[in-house]
């Protein structure tokens, strides 16, 4: 098993195709740098794009799903890890990863990102944490986090543990 990165992303099949293209570019760049991918492993949306690209490149891709989602996994993932709960799923997805990357996604992606960021702040997750701010997708989240700092609800140093690269290229610079 090589270096692993967990990617949080959308399962929706109706999003703008630019998000899936960015996901494929990210997988290509990580693959070229020797990283394995861990994700939710679904067959739809950006999850499906990630797995499809990983398979196309001959990379290792681990899908982590709770048992109640059986049948939703991408049929070509390298490995499927089944968990009992969503909480166990998130914990297992982060296990042995050097970074967590949230691509543009929905409420599940946001929840995974914020939990991982919190664990990083508490020194319970040692990897770097990223939110790909493609076309300003995470601009509203950045504003909320800045508000937390302005109102002294949290420290700037804690917020700065979450990186917001604007492009796939900027994100991949962290993996050089």
PyMOL commands that set and color helices and strands:
alter all, ss='L'
color gray80, all
select helices_A, chain A and resi 17-32+45-57+67-69+86-94+107-121+134-136+139-150+156-159+168-173
alter helices_A, ss='H'
color red, helices_A
select strands_A, chain A and resi 3-8+35-39+61-66+79-83+97-102+128-131+162-163
alter strands_A, ss='S'
color yellow, strands_A
deselect
rebuild
show_as cartoon
